[in-house]
Amino acid sequence: MRIRYIHDYKEMLTFDILVVNPTASREFIISQQDKDLEIISNGLEQLHQISTTMQSHLISNQETMERINDKTEQVNGMTLASIIKSAKIFGSYGKNQSIQLGCFQFVDVVTGQFLAVENDYLILVGKSGLSTQFACETTQSKLIGISNMLTLKYIGTTLLGSVTVTGEYWGRMEDCFIDLSGLPTGILVVGKNWGSGAWIKTGTNYLTDSTTGIHDKKSMLVVKACKLTNGNSK
C-alpha cells in the first residue's frame, strides 16, 4: 500500500509500507527450515557413505597387510630353517673361526627389563649391570654364540632340553639366532628339537622353557638388542 502526504509547500513525500501476513511468513520460515534440514540430511548421508567406503577400504587393506605379514613370517621361517640346515652341514665352531659382533643388552619389549644371568639361568631384571651384558659372535653360518659378560658362559640347551647359560665354549648346543639390528626379535636356541630350534619363552621366573618349534612363537620372549660402547658398558 502506498500513501501520499502533501504539505503546504507542495512538497510530496512518498513512503512504502510493507504489510506482512503473519501466516504466510511462518509458512515461509518453516519451508526454508525444511529445505535446510534436507540439505543437512543429504550431506550427512554422503558423509556416512564416504565413511562406510573408507572403513571398507581400511578393512581390506588390513586383511592384505595381515596376509603379507603371514607370508613374510613363512619366508623368514624358511630362511632361518635354511640357515640352520646349512650350519649343520658346513658350520664350524670355536673362537678361531668366529667374528666378534660386540657387546649387547637385550631389553624385554613388554616390561622394559633387562635379560640377565642368575644361577646359570636367564632371568629378567630391572637394573642394568655386568650380568645383563652379552658378547655376541658369529661365523659364516650366520648363527650366533651369546656369552654372558659376568659368567663368561654361553646360552644354550641341556641334553634334557632346558635353556641354561652353562656352556664353557660355543658348540652346537650353544647355537642361537637373534636379530641384532635393534628390531623386536626372539632368541632361537638351535639345540632344541634335535637341532631344529625353538624360541625362548616367557612366563616363568627363570627362562628355561622354549616353544614347540621354529614356527611356534606363542609366549615367545621378545627383546630389542642394544649395542653397548665403551661409554655405556659400565
Secondary structure, DSSP 4 states (H G I P E B T S, - for coil): -EEEEE-TT--EEEEE-PPP-HHHHHHHHHHHHHHHHHHHHHHHHHHHHHHHHHHHHHHHHHHHHHHHHHHHHHHHHHHHHHHHHHHHHH---STTT-EEEEEEEEEETTT-PEEEEETTEEEEESS--GGG-EEEEE-TT--EEEEETTT--EEEE-TTS-EEEEESS--GGG-EE---SSS-B--EETTHHHHT-EEBB-SSSB---B-SSTT--TTB--EEEEEE-TTT--
